[in-house]
Amino acid sequence: MKNARMFPFERNRYFYGKLLTVRDFESEQKYLNDKRRLLNRLLFGSGVVAGMQVVAVDDKTITVEMGLAIDYIGREIVVPSPVTLKLSMIDGFTNNEYKKNVYLYVAYDEKGREPVHSVGNSSVRGEEVGEYNRLLESYRLFVKEEAPDPRTFENVQLLEDVVILHQDANVRVSQRMPKYVNPGDVVDVTLVVEKTLQTPRVSVSFGYEADGFDPVGYDGNRVSFVEPGEGQETEYRHTYSVKVQDRPGTLGKLRLPAEAIELFIGDNRIPIDHAAVHSSEIVSKPAMERVLKDWYERSLDQAAEGSADREVCLAKIGLLQVGPTYIIEQVERVPFGEYIPNASLMQRMALTGRGASLNRFYAEAQTYDVDYGAKPELGVTYHPERNAFEFKLGIPKPQAIQDEIATGVVEVPLDATAKTPRRFFSRGLRNFVTDEIFHGLGAGQVTLVVGLEEHTDGRAFVYYDSSDVFKGTDYEADVPNVRFGTIVYPASGSFRIGMKLIEATEAQKLSVRWWAFKKLQPGTADAAAGAVIGHAMAEAAAAKEEDS
């Protein structure tokens, strides 16, 4: 089966006296091999079945453990025993640039074994001819220094729409989203940043335009990713979510205009010369049914050929440049998820998963502050890897009061003969004025609020403005109806309260509650706090000196 093109299967028909030649025996082998490989390809797929772990032995050497894989045309690849190789000795590795990622692949290979003398060929050709008596089904390891395009993988073509934002020798920035979506679903869009270890810090931000989708989260249609400062990875994934509008039968678009994409590698801004556009079909039936429809409607040629020219990638190896050479910094096994799961294991997981915690949803929540007067914000992100919804609630800050406040109570005797430093005069005139009261807020303008305070059944009530509005209700006051006035002395930080009785009263005294409000200038509170702290420190130092 030298290529994936399928021809009608044809097998030998045996009968007595049939003359068997090389062609017949080769046809026998080809018939069995092609059928088995076709079934491998269509039923199981391609990738690593077991083993083939890649391990860094030292700074320049790797080991590939024994294992089994199936390639993209159904051939079995067997590594029968561990093999240890210098990375520089593997086919495809070049020494011209050490700051890079390299990709280790395994491919099917055949090798001749047991050379023998060919009697038949020597009689025809007239000279001694050697042939191999056996063909060893083996493997070949080699290196590629460019990452494969994610859009060339068969499973990605079926499930996802992938766009490339930027790609060069050291960095590739791509984005993925589902190919089919359902109305009302919240779907994840994944930004993928792939880089070499020594590439400077990468950051990406953009605003997207949506047709058929609504942004989800407190950032709206803005997306931002900054590589962690301590980041030592070669791949990062940043996920944000959009909600699908109720528009079945249409094509949803997510567009990233080139001018809206800000990509920085280190301190250098990388210009983007093309827009990236996602297309997702909004379908009324479950999205997975639509994917299966594509799968089942493939032609036999498409199904059998698939990615026939692709090999299985065993590892992504990150290299660090050290002077004139390199070291292996990290090894990521099977970086593109090319595994073949065991069918019975998958069935068991499906059965046990029905009642397991994998089908339960969890909620995580956190809050953050937004400016006073702003609307509360709510952002929701779904993390499918742990079945968790993350809620972020933005709560407006309380109003910052830049005022200083003082309060007090003045006991006002209505008897003119009473001895008090703040008594009211001339009861017969029904007008009363207090002595000068110092509010304690210092010099400057203040605002005063004055009311009558009453104590009933252990509770305090303060009546501001006219108390006669409560007459005839359950809240009728026992204090007389009074009109207040105030005089403020900004220079001395004091004031007086004037009071006029509107009606007769038998009360011997009244309790007058006052509030003084002073607007602070910016920085005044900090300066005052600093002065208090400085004074306290000075007192503490003086006390310490006195003790010594």
C-alpha positions as CSV (number, residue, x, y, z in Angstrom):
1,M,0.0,0.0,0.0
2,K,2.4,2.7,-1.2
3,N,-0.3,5.4,-1.1
4,A,-3.7,5.9,0.3
5,R,-5.5,5.4,-3.0
6,M,-7.8,2.4,-2.7
7,F,-8.2,-0.1,-5.5
8,P,-10.7,-3.0,-5.6
9,F,-9.4,-5.8,-3.3
10,E,-8.2,-8.7,-5.2
11,R,-7.0,-12.0,-3.8
12,N,-5.4,-15.1,-5.2
13,R,-7.6,-18.0,-6.2
14,Y,-5.7,-21.3,-5.7
15,F,-6.3,-24.5,-7.7
16,Y,-4.4,-27.7,-8.3
17,G,-1.6,-27.3,-10.8
18,K,-1.5,-23.5,-10.5
19,L,1.9,-22.0,-11.3
20,L,2.8,-19.7,-8.5
21,T,5.2,-16.8,-9.2
22,V,6.5,-13.8,-7.2
23,R,3.5,-11.8,-8.3
24,D,1.1,-14.3,-6.7
25,F,2.9,-14.2,-3.4
26,E,3.2,-10.4,-3.4
27,S,-0.6,-10.2,-4.2
28,E,-1.3,-12.4,-1.2
29,Q,0.6,-10.1,1.2
30,K,-0.8,-7.0,-0.4
31,Y,-4.3,-8.2,0.0
32,L,-4.0,-8.9,3.7
33,N,-1.9,-5.8,4.5
34,D,-4.2,-3.3,2.6
35,K,-7.4,-4.6,4.2
36,R,-5.9,-4.4,7.7
37,R,-4.5,-1.0,7.1
38,L,-7.7,0.3,5.7
39,L,-9.6,-0.8,8.8
40,N,-6.9,0.6,11.0
41,R,-7.3,3.9,9.3
42,L,-11.1,4.1,9.3
43,L,-11.9,2.5,12.6
44,F,-9.0,3.5,14.9
45,G,-7.5,6.6,13.3
46,S,-3.9,7.5,13.7
47,G,-1.5,8.3,16.6
48,V,0.2,6.7,19.5
49,V,-1.4,3.6,20.8
50,A,0.9,2.8,23.7
51,G,4.4,3.8,24.9
52,M,6.8,5.8,22.7
53,Q,7.5,8.2,25.6
54,V,10.3,10.7,24.7
55,V,12.6,11.5,27.6
56,A,15.6,13.9,27.8
57,V,18.5,11.9,29.1
58,D,20.9,14.8,29.3
59,D,21.3,18.3,27.8
60,K,21.7,16.9,24.2
61,T,20.4,13.4,24.3
62,I,16.9,11.9,24.2
63,T,15.5,8.4,24.6
64,V,12.4,7.1,22.8
65,E,10.8,4.2,24.8
66,M,9.3,1.1,23.1
67,G,5.8,1.5,21.9
68,L,3.2,1.2,19.1
69,A,1.6,3.8,16.8
70,I,-0.6,3.8,13.7
71,D,0.3,6.2,10.9
72,Y,-2.1,8.2,8.7
73,I,-2.6,5.4,6.2
74,G,-3.1,2.7,8.8
75,R,0.3,1.1,9.0
76,E,1.5,-0.1,12.4
77,I,4.8,1.4,13.6
78,V,6.5,-0.6,16.3
79,V,9.5,0.6,18.3
80,P,10.6,-2.8,19.8
81,S,13.2,-1.5,22.3
82,P,14.3,1.9,23.7
83,V,16.5,3.9,21.5
84,T,18.9,6.7,22.7
85,L,20.2,9.3,20.3
86,K,22.0,12.5,20.3
87,L,19.6,15.2,19.1
88,S,22.2,16.5,16.6
89,M,22.5,13.0,15.0
90,I,18.8,12.7,14.2
91,D,17.9,13.3,10.6
92,G,16.6,16.8,9.9
93,F,18.3,18.6,12.8
94,T,20.4,21.6,11.7
95,N,22.9,23.4,13.8
96,N,22.5,26.9,12.3
97,E,20.1,28.2,15.0
98,Y,19.7,26.8,18.5
99,K,17.0,29.2,19.9
100,K,14.1,27.2,18.6
101,N,11.6,24.4,19.1
102,V,12.1,21.2,17.2
103,Y,9.5,18.4,16.6
104,L,10.4,14.7,16.7
105,Y,8.4,12.5,14.4
106,V,8.2,8.8,13.8
107,A,7.4,7.2,10.4
108,Y,6.9,3.7,9.1
109,D,9.9,2.3,7.3
110,E,10.9,-1.1,5.8
111,K,14.5,-2.5,5.8
112,G,15.8,-5.5,3.9
113,R,17.3,-8.3,6.0
114,E,19.2,-11.6,5.3
115,P,21.0,-11.0,2.0
116,V,21.1,-14.1,-0.1
117,H,22.3,-15.1,-3.5
118,S,19.5,-15.0,-6.1
119,V,19.8,-18.0,-8.4
120,G,17.1,-17.0,-10.8
121,N,18.4,-13.5,-11.3
122,S,22.0,-14.7,-11.9
123,S,20.8,-17.0,-14.7
124,V,19.1,-14.1,-16.4
125,R,21.7,-11.4,-15.9
126,G,24.8,-13.5,-16.1
127,E,26.4,-12.1,-13.0
128,E,26.0,-12.9,-9.3
129,V,23.0,-11.0,-7.9
130,G,22.1,-10.6,-4.2
131,E,18.6,-10.2,-2.8
132,Y,17.2,-9.7,0.7
133,N,15.4,-12.7,2.1
134,R,13.2,-10.7,4.5
135,L,11.7,-7.3,4.9
136,L,11.8,-5.8,8.4
137,E,8.8,-3.6,9.2
138,S,10.7,-0.9,11.1
139,Y,10.5,2.9,11.8
140,R,12.4,6.1,11.1
141,L,12.9,9.0,13.5
142,F,13.5,12.5,12.2
143,V,13.2,16.1,13.2
144,K,11.2,19.0,11.7
145,E,12.0,22.5,12.8
146,E,8.7,24.1,11.8
147,A,5.4,23.5,13.6
148,P,2.7,22.0,11.5
149,D,-0.3,24.1,10.6
150,P,-3.1,23.2,13.0
151,R,-5.6,23.5,10.2
152,T,-4.1,20.4,8.5
153,F,-5.2,18.0,11.2
154,E,-8.3,16.0,10.3
155,N,-10.0,16.3,13.7
156,V,-9.4,20.1,13.7
157,Q,-10.9,20.5,10.3
158,L,-14.1,18.7,11.5
159,L,-14.4,20.5,14.8
160,E,-12.8,23.9,14.8
161,D,-12.3,27.0,12.7
162,V,-8.7,28.2,13.1
163,V,-7.2,31.5,12.0
164,I,-3.5,32.5,12.1
165,L,-2.9,36.1,13.4
166,H,0.9,36.0,13.1
167,Q,3.6,33.5,12.4
168,D,7.4,33.8,12.1
169,A,10.4,31.6,13.0
170,N,9.9,32.1,16.7
171,V,6.3,32.9,17.4
172,R,2.9,31.8,16.1
173,V,-0.3,33.4,17.3
174,S,-3.5,31.6,16.3
175,Q,-7.1,31.5,17.5
176,R,-9.7,28.7,17.5
177,M,-13.4,28.5,17.9
178,P,-16.1,25.8,17.3
179,K,-17.1,25.2,13.7
180,Y,-20.7,24.6,14.6
181,V,-22.6,26.2,17.4
182,N,-26.2,26.2,18.7
183,P,-28.4,29.3,19.4
184,G,-28.1,30.5,23.0
185,D,-24.9,28.6,23.7
186,V,-21.9,30.2,25.4
187,V,-18.9,29.0,23.5
188,D,-15.2,29.4,24.1
189,V,-12.8,31.1,21.8
190,T,-9.2,30.2,22.4
191,L,-6.2,32.3,21.7
192,V,-3.0,30.2,21.3
193,V,0.5,31.7,21.6
194,E,3.4,29.3,20.6
195,K,6.9,30.5,21.1
196,T,10.5,29.5,21.6
197,L,11.9,29.6,25.2
198,Q,14.2,32.5,24.5
199,T,11.7,34.7,22.7
200,P,11.0,37.8,24.7
201,R,7.7,38.2,26.5
202,V,4.7,38.1,24.2
203,S,1.5,40.2,24.7
204,V,-1.6,40.3,22.5
205,S,-4.7,42.6,22.7
206,F,-7.5,43.3,20.3
207,G,-11.1,44.3,20.0
208,Y,-13.3,42.0,17.9
209,E,-16.4,42.6,15.7
210,A,-19.1,40.1,16.1
211,D,-22.0,39.2,13.8
212,G,-24.2,36.5,15.3
213,F,-22.4,36.5,18.7
214,D,-22.6,38.7,21.8
215,P,-19.6,39.3,24.1
216,V,-19.7,37.6,27.5
217,G,-17.9,39.1,30.5
218,Y,-16.9,42.4,32.0
219,D,-14.3,43.1,29.3
220,G,-16.9,43.3,26.5
221,N,-15.4,42.8,23.1
222,R,-11.8,43.5,24.4
223,V,-9.4,40.6,24.7
224,S,-6.0,40.9,26.3
225,F,-3.2,38.3,27.0
226,V,0.1,39.0,28.6
227,E,2.7,36.3,29.1
228,P,3.4,35.8,32.8
229,G,6.7,37.4,33.9
230,E,8.0,34.1,35.2
231,G,6.7,32.2,32.1
232,Q,8.9,29.3,31.0
233,E,6.5,27.7,28.6
234,T,6.5,27.3,24.8
235,E,2.7,27.4,24.5
236,Y,0.0,29.5,26.2
237,R,-3.8,29.4,25.8
238,H,-6.1,32.3,26.7
239,T,-9.9,31.6,26.5
240,Y,-12.7,34.1,26.3
241,S,-16.4,33.5,25.7
242,V,-19.2,34.6,23.4
243,K,-22.9,33.9,23.4
244,V,-24.5,32.7,20.2
245,Q,-27.5,34.7,19.0
246,D,-30.8,33.0,18.2
247,R,-30.2,33.0,14.4
248,P,-30.3,29.3,13.3
249,G,-29.4,28.6,9.7
250,T,-27.0,31.6,9.4
251,L,-23.3,32.0,9.5
252,G,-21.8,33.7,12.6
253,K,-18.8,35.9,12.1
254,L,-16.1,36.9,14.5
255,R,-13.7,39.4,12.9
256,L,-10.4,40.8,14.2
257,P,-9.5,43.9,12.1
258,A,-5.7,44.1,11.5
259,E,-5.6,47.7,12.9
260,A,-7.2,46.5,16.1
261,I,-4.6,43.8,16.9
262,E,-1.7,44.9,19.1
263,L,1.0,42.3,19.2
264,F,4.2,42.9,21.2
265,I,7.3,40.7,21.3
266,G,9.4,42.2,24.0
267,D,9.2,46.0,23.4
268,N,8.7,45.7,19.7
269,R,5.2,46.0,18.2
270,I,4.7,43.6,15.4
271,P,2.5,45.0,12.5
272,I,-0.4,42.8,11.4
273,D,-1.2,43.1,7.7
274,H,-4.4,41.1,7.5
275,A,-7.7,40.7,9.3
276,A,-8.6,37.4,10.9
277,V,-12.1,36.2,10.4
278,H,-13.8,33.2,12.1
279,S,-16.9,31.6,10.5
280,S,-19.2,29.4,12.6
281,E,-22.4,27.9,11.3
282,I,-25.3,28.4,13.7
283,V,-27.4,25.2,13.6
284,S,-30.6,24.2,15.4
285,K,-29.7,20.6,15.8
286,P,-26.9,19.6,18.4
287,A,-23.6,20.8,17.1
288,M,-22.1,17.3,17.5
289,E,-24.7,15.8,15.2
290,R,-23.6,18.3,12.6
291,V,-20.0,17.2,13.0
292,L,-20.9,13.5,12.7
293,K,-22.9,14.3,9.5
294,D,-19.7,15.7,8.0
295,W,-17.8,12.6,9.2
296,Y,-20.3,10.2,7.7
297,E,-20.6,12.0,4.4
298,R,-16.9,11.9,3.6
299,S,-16.1,10.0,0.4
300,L,-14.0,6.8,0.7
301,D,-11.1,8.6,-0.9
302,Q,-11.3,11.4,1.7
303,A,-11.6,9.0,4.6
304,A,-8.8,6.7,3.4
305,E,-6.4,9.4,2.3
306,G,-7.0,11.9,5.0
307,S,-3.6,13.2,5.9
308,A,-1.7,10.4,4.1
309,D,1.5,12.4,3.9
310,R,1.6,13.2,7.6
311,E,3.7,11.4,10.2
312,V,3.1,11.0,13.9
313,C,4.7,13.7,16.1
314,L,6.1,12.2,19.3
315,A,7.4,15.3,21.0
316,K,8.0,19.1,20.9
317,I,11.5,19.8,22.2
318,G,12.4,23.3,23.5
319,L,16.0,24.3,23.1
320,L,17.9,27.0,24.8
321,Q,21.0,28.6,23.3
322,V,24.0,28.5,25.5
323,G,27.0,30.2,24.0
324,P,27.8,28.5,20.7
325,T,25.7,25.4,21.5
326,Y,22.4,24.4,22.9
327,I,20.7,22.4,25.8
328,I,17.4,20.6,25.9
329,E,15.3,22.6,28.3
330,Q,12.0,20.7,28.1
331,V,10.2,17.9,26.2
332,E,6.4,18.0,25.6
333,R,5.1,14.6,24.7
334,V,2.6,14.2,21.8
335,P,2.0,18.0,21.5
336,F,-0.8,17.7,19.0
337,G,-2.8,15.1,20.9
338,E,-2.2,12.3,18.4
339,Y,-3.4,9.4,20.6
340,I,-5.6,6.4,19.9
341,P,-7.7,5.6,23.0
342,N,-8.7,2.1,23.8
343,A,-12.3,1.4,22.8
344,S,-13.2,-0.6,26.0
345,L,-11.7,2.1,28.2
346,M,-13.7,4.8,26.4
347,Q,-16.9,2.7,26.9
348,R,-16.1,2.3,30.6
349,M,-15.5,6.0,31.0
350,A,-18.8,6.8,29.2
351,L,-20.7,4.4,31.5
352,T,-19.2,5.5,34.7
353,G,-19.2,9.2,33.8
354,R,-23.0,9.4,33.7
355,G,-23.2,9.5,37.5
356,A,-19.8,10.8,38.2
357,S,-18.7,14.3,39.2
358,L,-17.6,15.0,35.6
359,N,-21.2,15.8,34.8
360,R,-21.7,18.2,37.7
361,F,-21.2,21.9,37.4
362,Y,-19.4,24.0,40.0
363,A,-19.4,27.7,40.6
364,E,-16.5,30.0,41.5
365,A,-16.9,33.6,42.4
366,Q,-14.8,36.7,43.1
367,T,-15.5,40.4,43.4
368,Y,-13.7,43.5,42.4
369,D,-14.2,47.3,42.8
370,V,-15.6,49.6,40.1
371,D,-15.8,53.4,40.4
372,Y,-18.5,55.0,42.5
373,G,-21.6,55.7,40.5
374,A,-20.8,53.1,37.8
375,K,-23.2,50.2,37.1
376,P,-22.4,46.8,38.7
377,E,-20.7,44.4,36.3
378,L,-21.1,40.7,36.0
379,G,-18.7,38.5,34.0
380,V,-19.2,34.7,33.5
381,T,-16.6,32.3,32.1
382,Y,-17.1,28.6,31.7
383,H,-14.1,26.3,32.1
384,P,-15.0,23.0,30.5
385,E,-11.9,21.2,31.7
386,R,-13.3,21.3,35.3
387,N,-17.0,21.9,34.6
388,A,-16.8,25.2,36.5
389,F,-18.5,28.5,36.0
390,E,-16.4,31.5,37.1
391,F,-18.4,34.5,38.2
392,K,-16.7,37.9,38.5
393,L,-18.9,40.7,40.1
394,G,-17.8,44.3,40.0
395,I,-19.3,46.3,42.9
396,P,-19.3,50.1,42.8
397,K,-17.2,51.7,45.5
398,P,-19.0,53.6,48.3
399,Q,-19.1,57.3,47.9
400,A,-15.9,58.8,49.3
401,I,-16.9,61.4,51.9
402,Q,-14.3,64.1,52.0
403,D,-15.9,65.8,55.0
404,E,-15.1,66.2,58.7
405,I,-18.0,66.0,61.0
406,A,-18.7,67.0,64.6
407,T,-21.8,66.8,66.8
408,G,-23.1,67.7,70.2
409,V,-26.1,68.3,72.4
410,V,-27.0,71.6,74.1
411,E,-29.3,71.4,77.1
412,V,-31.5,74.5,76.9
413,P,-33.3,75.5,80.1
414,L,-36.5,77.4,79.6
415,D,-36.3,78.9,83.1
416,A,-34.5,82.3,82.7
417,T,-33.1,82.1,86.2
418,A,-31.2,78.8,85.6
419,K,-27.4,79.0,85.8
420,T,-25.8,77.6,82.6
421,P,-23.1,78.9,80.3
422,R,-25.4,78.2,77.3
423,R,-28.8,79.4,78.6
424,F,-31.5,81.0,76.6
425,F,-32.7,84.5,77.5
426,S,-36.0,86.4,77.6
427,R,-38.5,83.6,77.9
428,G,-41.3,86.2,77.6
429,L,-40.0,87.3,74.2
430,R,-40.1,83.6,73.1
431,N,-36.8,84.1,71.2
432,F,-33.7,82.3,72.5
433,V,-30.0,82.5,71.5
434,T,-27.2,80.3,72.9
435,D,-23.8,81.3,74.0
436,E,-21.0,80.8,71.5
437,I,-20.4,77.1,70.8
438,F,-17.0,75.8,69.5
439,H,-17.5,72.9,67.2
440,G,-13.9,71.7,67.3
441,L,-13.3,71.6,63.5
442,G,-11.1,74.6,63.5
443,A,-11.4,77.8,61.5
444,G,-13.3,77.8,58.2
445,Q,-16.8,77.5,56.9
446,V,-19.0,74.8,58.2
447,T,-22.6,73.7,57.5
448,L,-24.9,73.3,60.5
449,V,-27.9,71.1,61.0
450,V,-30.0,71.5,64.2
451,G,-32.9,69.6,65.7
452,L,-34.7,68.8,68.9
453,E,-33.8,65.5,70.6
454,E,-36.3,63.5,72.7
455,H,-35.8,60.4,74.8
456,T,-38.8,58.0,75.1
457,D,-38.7,54.5,76.5
458,G,-34.9,54.3,76.2
459,R,-34.9,55.4,72.6
460,A,-33.6,58.7,71.2
461,F,-35.6,60.7,68.6
462,V,-34.3,63.8,66.8
463,Y,-36.9,66.0,65.1
464,Y,-35.5,68.3,62.4
465,D,-37.4,71.2,60.9
466,S,-41.0,71.5,61.9
467,S,-42.3,68.8,64.3
468,D,-46.0,69.8,64.0
469,V,-46.2,67.7,60.8
470,F,-46.4,64.7,63.0
471,K,-49.4,65.9,65.1
472,G,-52.3,63.4,65.1
473,T,-50.0,60.5,64.2
474,D,-48.3,57.8,66.2
475,Y,-45.1,59.8,66.0
476,E,-46.5,63.0,67.5
477,A,-43.7,64.8,69.4
478,D,-43.7,65.8,73.1
479,V,-41.4,68.7,72.3
480,P,-42.8,72.0,71.2
481,N,-42.8,73.3,67.7
482,V,-39.6,75.4,67.2
483,R,-38.0,77.4,64.5
484,F,-34.1,77.4,64.4
485,G,-31.5,79.7,63.1
486,T,-27.7,79.6,63.3
487,I,-24.8,82.1,63.2
488,V,-21.4,80.8,62.1
489,Y,-18.1,82.5,63.1
490,P,-15.6,81.0,60.5
491,A,-12.5,82.8,62.0
492,S,-13.0,81.4,65.5
493,G,-14.5,78.0,64.6
494,S,-17.7,78.6,66.6
495,F,-21.4,79.3,66.2
496,R,-24.6,80.2,68.0
497,I,-28.0,78.6,67.8
498,G,-31.2,80.8,67.8
499,M,-34.6,79.3,68.6
500,K,-38.1,80.7,68.4
501,L,-41.0,79.0,70.2
502,I,-44.0,78.7,67.9
503,E,-46.3,77.4,70.6
504,A,-46.5,77.4,74.4
505,T,-44.9,74.5,76.3
506,E,-44.7,73.3,79.8
507,A,-41.3,71.8,79.3
508,Q,-38.5,73.0,81.6
509,K,-35.7,72.4,79.2
510,L,-35.1,71.3,75.6
511,S,-32.2,69.1,74.2
512,V,-30.8,70.6,71.0
513,R,-28.8,68.2,68.8
514,W,-26.4,69.9,66.4
515,W,-24.2,68.6,63.6
516,A,-21.3,70.5,62.0
517,F,-20.0,69.5,58.5
518,K,-16.7,70.9,57.2
519,K,-15.5,70.2,53.6
520,L,-11.9,69.2,53.5
521,Q,-9.5,70.3,50.8
522,P,-7.7,67.6,48.8
523,G,-4.7,66.3,50.9
524,T,-6.0,67.9,54.1
525,A,-6.9,64.6,55.6
526,D,-3.5,63.1,54.8
527,A,-1.7,66.1,56.1
528,A,-3.7,66.1,59.3
529,A,-3.1,62.4,59.7
530,G,0.6,63.0,59.1
531,A,0.7,65.7,61.7
532,V,-1.0,63.5,64.3
533,I,1.5,60.7,63.6
534,G,4.4,63.1,63.7
535,H,3.2,64.5,67.0
536,A,2.8,61.0,68.4
537,M,6.3,60.0,67.3
538,A,7.7,63.1,68.8
539,E,6.0,62.4,72.1
540,A,7.2,58.8,72.1
541,A,10.8,59.9,71.4
542,A,10.6,62.5,74.2
543,A,9.2,59.8,76.6
544,K,12.0,57.5,75.7
545,E,14.7,60.2,76.2
546,E,13.1,61.0,79.6
547,D,13.2,57.4,80.6
548,S,16.9,57.1,79.7
